[in-house]
Amino acid sequence: MPTRRNFLAGAATVLATGLTSQLLAQSTTEPTDTPAPTTQPSPNPNQKPLGWALVGIGKLTTGQILPGLAKCTQSRLTALVTGHPAKVKPILDQYKLNPASVSVYSYDTYDKLANDPNVDCVYIVLPNGMHAEYTIRALKAGKNVLCEKPMANSTDECRQMIAAAKDTGKKLMVAYRIRRELYNMKAIDICQNGDLGKPRLIITDHTFHLGTPTAWRLNKKLAGGGALVDVGIYGINSTRYLSGEEPVSVSAQLFNNTTDPRFKEVEEATAWTLKFPSGLLANCTASYNAKGTNRIRVIFENGMLDMEPATGYGGITLRAPDPISLPHVDQFQLMMDYFSDCVANNKDVLTPGEEGLQDMRIMEAIYESCRTGATVNL
């Protein structure tokens, strides 16, 4: 597994190159009305855009991924994988795509991607419980894979995915889009440059009301868990990338209201505390049955940092302690073009499978602590 030092070195490399460093240099302590850029310049303007297959045409794909892909300069849509072929034509019409340029596969014909030379990268946008199978099949088909988070339903599945990437020589990246989001990258710099002293406490809250009992996120087999694995992963991952440390222990509690038909299989809410080697503590919550909250607070020896919203698709804010203004960019566009560049130029990715595995290890420890009532060492 990559060390935290290597992880941060990779982040520093990203900060130092391309649009990201230019935009971070534009940060101010006062809000501005400067329009955000809509595209990311290609590191190599002569590089042919890589072909992408999107696996699953759900809300995330139609609402975020396809609009982001349409802005990309190094990535283009060349295939769709869906169990609902009727969804394809509206997409082609909306983005004015030639049907001959976009192949359509079902889940039964998925493995035929191996014979499609126009597909370089596959984006797995399926329920969590399907990530491992479809990632491994894509890797064995000779394709590079970007997999949505959480990476899988268990650490065993994560390890199988990592092994498949190594065996095939293809790249595997977990879709931690927020790791290339400008406000969060600025927050990392603030947390680790020492200007406010050492961070002593991190507080994260990620909650929303999940309505219908038939949602796949409430199915244990498909989701792997409840609020913790869905929105709680932001709390786990953010405490790691902000602190630059790996936690050494966790204690946790969950609430599972089985009288509510929504929570027959997965937990409604979870709260946990992570302890880090420096003595830093992170107190985090996640809930499927509370007013929508998306926030991170870092309390330092000599100051405080606040982000609310902190990890959403847009509108992210940062105070440290004064407001900091940065352009708002399309996180999915940045992530896909970044992955295409890594594939085309054989670069290491910032969030490889090992990163997803580490978050899953912590989630399994949180559930163990909830079951036993004991602190679990990591």
C-alpha positions as CSV (number, residue, x, y, z in Angstrom):
1,M,0.0,0.0,0.0
2,P,1.4,3.5,-0.8
3,T,2.6,5.3,2.2
4,R,1.1,8.6,3.3
5,R,4.3,10.3,2.3
6,N,4.1,9.0,-1.2
7,F,0.4,9.9,-1.3
8,L,1.2,13.5,-0.4
9,A,4.1,13.6,-2.8
10,G,1.6,12.7,-5.6
11,A,-0.7,15.4,-4.4
12,A,2.1,17.9,-4.5
13,T,2.9,17.0,-8.1
14,V,-0.7,17.6,-9.1
15,L,-0.7,20.9,-7.3
16,A,2.4,22.0,-9.1
17,T,1.1,21.3,-12.7
18,G,-1.5,22.4,-15.2
19,L,-4.7,24.4,-14.5
20,T,-4.8,23.4,-10.8
21,S,-1.7,25.3,-9.8
22,Q,-2.8,28.3,-11.9
23,L,-6.2,28.5,-10.3
24,L,-4.9,28.0,-6.8
25,A,-2.6,31.0,-7.4
26,Q,-5.7,33.1,-8.1
27,S,-7.1,32.5,-4.5
28,T,-8.1,35.6,-2.6
29,T,-9.6,36.2,0.8
30,E,-12.6,38.0,-0.6
31,P,-15.4,36.6,-2.7
32,T,-15.3,37.5,-6.4
33,D,-17.6,37.4,-9.3
34,T,-15.0,36.1,-11.7
35,P,-16.6,33.4,-13.9
36,A,-15.2,29.9,-13.3
37,P,-13.4,28.3,-16.3
38,T,-15.4,25.6,-17.9
39,T,-12.6,23.5,-19.5
40,Q,-9.2,22.3,-18.4
41,P,-6.4,22.8,-21.0
42,S,-4.9,19.6,-22.1
43,P,-1.3,19.0,-20.9
44,N,-0.6,17.8,-24.4
45,P,-2.8,19.6,-27.0
46,N,-1.7,17.1,-29.7
47,Q,-2.8,14.1,-27.7
48,K,-5.8,12.4,-29.1
49,P,-8.7,12.1,-26.7
50,L,-9.1,8.7,-25.2
51,G,-12.4,6.8,-25.6
52,W,-14.5,6.2,-22.5
53,A,-17.3,3.6,-21.8
54,L,-19.7,4.6,-19.1
55,V,-21.2,1.5,-17.3
56,G,-24.6,2.4,-15.9
57,I,-26.9,5.3,-17.0
58,G,-28.3,6.3,-13.6
59,K,-28.8,9.7,-12.0
60,L,-25.0,10.3,-11.4
61,T,-24.2,9.5,-15.0
62,T,-26.9,11.7,-16.6
63,G,-26.6,14.5,-14.1
64,Q,-22.9,14.9,-13.6
65,I,-20.7,12.5,-15.6
66,L,-22.0,13.1,-19.1
67,P,-22.1,16.9,-18.7
68,G,-18.5,16.7,-17.4
69,L,-17.4,14.4,-20.2
70,A,-18.8,16.8,-22.8
71,K,-16.4,19.5,-21.5
72,C,-13.3,17.2,-21.6
73,T,-10.4,17.8,-23.9
74,Q,-8.7,14.5,-23.4
75,S,-11.7,12.2,-23.0
76,R,-14.6,11.4,-25.3
77,L,-17.7,9.1,-25.0
78,T,-17.3,6.0,-27.2
79,A,-19.5,3.5,-25.5
80,L,-22.4,3.0,-23.1
81,V,-23.3,-0.1,-21.1
82,T,-26.9,-0.3,-19.9
83,G,-29.7,-2.6,-19.2
84,H,-32.1,0.0,-20.5
85,P,-31.3,0.7,-24.2
86,A,-34.1,3.2,-24.4
87,K,-32.0,5.6,-22.4
88,V,-29.4,5.8,-25.1
89,K,-31.1,7.9,-27.8
90,P,-31.9,10.8,-25.6
91,I,-28.3,11.0,-24.6
92,L,-27.1,10.9,-28.1
93,D,-29.6,13.6,-29.1
94,Q,-28.7,15.8,-26.1
95,Y,-25.0,15.8,-26.8
96,K,-25.4,15.7,-30.6
97,L,-23.4,12.5,-30.9
98,N,-23.3,10.4,-34.0
99,P,-24.9,7.0,-33.1
100,A,-22.2,5.3,-35.2
101,S,-19.5,6.8,-32.9
102,V,-21.0,5.4,-29.6
103,S,-21.2,1.6,-29.2
104,V,-24.0,0.2,-26.9
105,Y,-23.5,-2.8,-24.8
106,S,-25.8,-4.7,-22.4
107,Y,-24.5,-6.3,-19.2
108,D,-24.7,-9.7,-21.1
109,T,-22.4,-8.4,-23.8
110,Y,-20.2,-6.4,-21.5
111,D,-17.1,-8.6,-22.1
112,K,-17.2,-7.7,-25.8
113,L,-15.5,-4.4,-24.8
114,A,-12.3,-6.4,-25.2
115,N,-12.8,-6.2,-28.9
116,D,-13.6,-2.5,-29.1
117,P,-10.5,-0.5,-30.0
118,N,-12.3,2.8,-29.4
119,V,-12.6,2.2,-25.6
120,D,-9.5,3.0,-23.6
121,C,-11.1,3.7,-20.2
122,V,-14.2,2.3,-18.4
123,Y,-16.0,4.2,-15.8
124,I,-17.9,2.0,-13.3
125,V,-21.1,3.8,-12.2
126,L,-23.0,0.9,-10.7
127,P,-24.3,0.1,-7.2
128,N,-21.4,-0.6,-4.8
129,G,-22.0,-4.4,-4.7
130,M,-21.3,-4.6,-8.5
131,H,-18.1,-2.6,-8.5
132,A,-15.7,-5.5,-8.0
133,E,-17.2,-7.8,-10.7
134,Y,-17.4,-5.2,-13.4
135,T,-14.1,-3.6,-12.6
136,I,-12.3,-6.9,-12.8
137,R,-14.1,-7.9,-16.0
138,A,-13.1,-4.5,-17.6
139,L,-9.5,-4.9,-16.5
140,K,-9.4,-8.4,-18.0
141,A,-10.8,-7.0,-21.2
142,G,-7.7,-4.8,-21.4
143,K,-9.3,-1.6,-20.3
144,N,-8.2,1.0,-17.7
145,V,-10.8,1.5,-15.0
146,L,-12.2,4.5,-13.0
147,C,-14.4,3.1,-10.3
148,E,-16.9,5.0,-8.3
149,K,-16.5,5.1,-4.5
150,P,-16.8,3.3,-2.2
151,M,-14.5,1.0,-4.1
152,A,-16.4,-2.2,-3.2
153,N,-18.3,-3.9,-0.4
154,S,-15.3,-5.4,1.4
155,T,-11.6,-5.3,1.7
156,D,-11.4,-8.7,0.1
157,E,-13.1,-7.4,-3.0
158,C,-10.8,-4.3,-3.0
159,R,-7.8,-6.6,-3.0
160,Q,-9.1,-8.6,-5.8
161,M,-9.6,-5.5,-7.9
162,I,-6.1,-4.3,-7.1
163,A,-4.6,-7.7,-8.0
164,A,-6.5,-7.7,-11.3
165,A,-5.1,-4.3,-12.2
166,K,-1.5,-5.6,-11.5
167,D,-2.1,-8.8,-13.4
168,T,-3.3,-7.0,-16.5
169,G,-1.0,-4.0,-16.3
170,K,-3.9,-1.6,-16.6
171,K,-4.6,1.4,-14.4
172,L,-7.2,1.4,-11.7
173,M,-8.3,4.6,-10.0
174,V,-11.1,5.2,-7.5
175,A,-13.3,8.2,-8.3
176,Y,-12.4,10.5,-5.4
177,R,-13.3,13.6,-7.5
178,I,-13.0,15.9,-4.5
179,R,-9.2,15.2,-4.4
180,R,-8.8,17.4,-7.4
181,E,-11.4,20.0,-6.3
182,L,-9.7,23.4,-5.8
183,Y,-11.1,24.4,-2.4
184,N,-10.3,21.0,-0.9
185,M,-6.8,21.1,-2.3
186,K,-6.4,24.6,-0.8
187,A,-7.6,23.2,2.5
188,I,-5.0,20.5,2.4
189,D,-2.3,23.1,1.9
190,I,-3.6,25.2,4.9
191,C,-3.8,22.1,7.1
192,Q,-0.3,21.0,6.3
193,N,1.7,24.3,5.9
194,G,1.8,25.0,9.6
195,D,0.6,28.6,9.4
196,L,-2.2,28.0,11.9
197,G,-0.3,25.5,13.9
198,K,-1.0,21.8,14.0
199,P,-4.6,20.6,13.4
200,R,-5.9,19.2,16.7
201,L,-9.6,18.3,15.9
202,I,-11.5,17.6,12.7
203,I,-15.3,17.5,12.6
204,T,-17.2,16.3,9.6
205,D,-21.0,15.9,9.1
206,H,-22.6,14.4,6.0
207,T,-26.3,13.8,6.1
208,F,-29.5,13.8,4.0
209,H,-33.0,12.3,3.9
210,L,-33.1,9.2,1.8
211,G,-36.7,8.8,0.9
212,T,-38.0,5.7,-0.8
213,P,-37.6,2.3,0.9
214,T,-36.9,0.8,-2.6
215,A,-33.7,2.8,-3.2
216,W,-30.8,0.5,-4.0
217,R,-28.8,2.3,-1.3
218,L,-31.1,0.6,1.3
219,N,-30.3,-2.9,-0.1
220,K,-27.5,-4.4,1.9
221,K,-26.3,-6.6,-0.9
222,L,-26.1,-3.8,-3.4
223,A,-24.9,-1.0,-1.1
224,G,-22.8,-2.9,1.4
225,G,-24.0,-0.6,4.3
226,G,-26.0,2.5,5.0
227,A,-25.1,6.1,5.6
228,L,-21.5,5.3,6.5
229,V,-20.5,3.8,3.2
230,D,-22.5,6.3,1.1
231,V,-21.8,9.8,2.6
232,G,-19.7,8.8,5.6
233,I,-16.8,7.9,3.2
234,Y,-16.3,11.7,2.7
235,G,-15.6,12.1,6.4
236,I,-13.2,9.2,6.4
237,N,-11.3,10.2,3.3
238,S,-11.2,13.9,4.1
239,T,-9.7,13.4,7.6
240,R,-6.9,11.4,6.0
241,Y,-6.1,13.8,3.2
242,L,-6.4,16.9,5.3
243,S,-4.3,15.6,8.1
244,G,-1.7,13.8,5.9
245,E,-1.9,10.9,8.5
246,E,-3.4,7.5,8.7
247,P,-5.6,6.8,11.8
248,V,-4.4,4.3,14.4
249,S,-7.7,3.5,16.1
250,V,-11.5,4.1,15.9
251,S,-14.4,3.9,18.2
252,A,-18.0,4.1,16.8
253,Q,-21.7,3.8,17.4
254,L,-24.6,3.4,14.9
255,F,-28.4,3.7,15.1
256,N,-30.5,1.3,13.1
257,N,-34.2,2.1,13.4
258,T,-35.7,-1.2,12.2
259,T,-39.2,0.1,12.7
260,D,-38.6,2.4,9.8
261,P,-39.1,0.4,6.5
262,R,-36.1,2.2,5.0
263,F,-33.7,0.7,7.5
264,K,-34.5,-3.0,7.6
265,E,-31.1,-3.9,6.1
266,V,-28.7,-0.9,6.6
267,E,-28.0,1.5,9.3
268,E,-29.7,4.9,9.5
269,A,-26.8,6.8,11.2
270,T,-23.3,6.3,12.4
271,A,-20.9,8.4,14.5
272,W,-17.2,7.6,14.9
273,T,-14.0,9.0,16.3
274,L,-10.6,8.4,14.6
275,K,-7.4,8.9,16.5
276,F,-4.2,9.8,14.5
277,P,-0.5,9.3,15.5
278,S,0.0,13.0,16.2
279,G,-2.9,13.0,18.7
280,L,-5.3,14.6,16.3
281,L,-8.9,13.4,16.8
282,A,-11.6,13.4,14.1
283,N,-15.2,13.3,15.1
284,C,-17.5,12.3,12.2
285,T,-21.2,11.7,11.6
286,A,-23.3,10.3,8.7
287,S,-27.0,9.9,8.5
288,Y,-29.7,9.0,6.0
289,N,-32.5,10.6,8.1
290,A,-31.4,14.2,9.0
291,K,-31.5,17.6,7.4
292,G,-28.9,17.8,4.6
293,T,-25.5,18.7,5.9
294,N,-22.2,18.7,4.2
295,R,-19.5,20.3,6.2
296,I,-15.9,20.0,7.5
297,R,-14.3,22.0,10.3
298,V,-10.6,21.8,11.3
299,I,-9.5,23.3,14.6
300,F,-5.8,24.1,14.8
301,E,-3.6,25.3,17.6
302,N,-4.0,28.9,16.4
303,G,-7.0,29.0,14.2
304,M,-9.9,27.4,12.4
305,L,-10.9,26.3,8.9
306,D,-14.5,25.8,7.8
307,M,-16.0,24.3,4.7
308,E,-19.7,24.2,4.1
309,P,-20.6,22.8,1.7
310,A,-17.4,20.9,1.7
311,T,-17.7,17.9,-0.7
312,G,-20.6,18.6,-2.9
313,Y,-20.7,18.7,-6.7
314,G,-20.5,22.5,-6.6
315,G,-20.8,25.6,-4.5
316,I,-18.0,24.6,-2.1
317,T,-16.8,27.3,0.3
318,L,-13.7,27.8,2.5
319,R,-13.0,30.1,5.4
320,A,-9.6,30.0,7.1
321,P,-10.6,32.2,8.9
322,D,-11.5,34.7,6.2
323,P,-13.4,33.6,3.1
324,I,-11.2,32.3,0.3
325,S,-12.3,32.6,-3.3
326,L,-11.3,30.1,-6.0
327,P,-12.9,29.3,-9.4
328,H,-15.6,26.5,-9.3
329,V,-14.7,23.9,-11.8
330,D,-16.4,20.8,-13.1
331,Q,-15.0,18.1,-10.8
332,F,-16.0,15.2,-13.1
333,Q,-14.3,16.9,-16.1
334,L,-11.1,17.4,-14.2
335,M,-11.1,13.8,-12.9
336,M,-11.8,12.2,-16.2
337,D,-9.2,14.3,-18.2
338,Y,-6.7,13.7,-15.4
339,F,-7.2,9.9,-15.6
340,S,-6.9,10.0,-19.4
341,D,-3.7,11.9,-19.1
342,C,-2.3,9.3,-16.6
343,V,-3.3,6.5,-19.0
344,A,-1.9,8.2,-22.1
345,N,1.4,9.1,-20.5
346,N,1.7,6.2,-18.1
347,K,1.6,8.3,-14.9
348,D,0.7,7.1,-11.5
349,V,-2.8,8.1,-10.4
350,L,-3.5,10.1,-7.3
351,T,-6.2,7.8,-5.9
352,P,-5.3,4.2,-6.9
353,G,-7.1,1.1,-5.6
354,E,-4.9,1.1,-2.5
355,E,-6.6,4.4,-1.5
356,G,-10.0,2.8,-1.8
357,L,-8.9,-0.2,0.1
358,Q,-7.7,1.9,3.0
359,D,-11.1,3.7,3.4
360,M,-12.8,0.3,3.3
361,R,-10.4,-1.0,6.0
362,I,-11.5,1.9,8.2
363,M,-15.2,1.4,7.4
364,E,-14.9,-2.3,8.4
365,A,-13.3,-1.3,11.7
366,I,-16.1,1.2,12.3
367,Y,-18.7,-1.5,11.9
368,E,-16.7,-3.8,14.2
369,S,-16.5,-1.1,16.8
370,C,-20.3,-0.6,16.5
371,R,-20.8,-4.4,17.0
372,T,-18.5,-4.8,19.9
373,G,-18.6,-1.4,21.6
374,A,-14.8,-1.5,21.8
375,T,-12.1,0.7,20.3
376,V,-10.6,-1.0,17.3
377,N,-6.9,-0.6,16.5
378,L,-6.1,-0.1,12.8
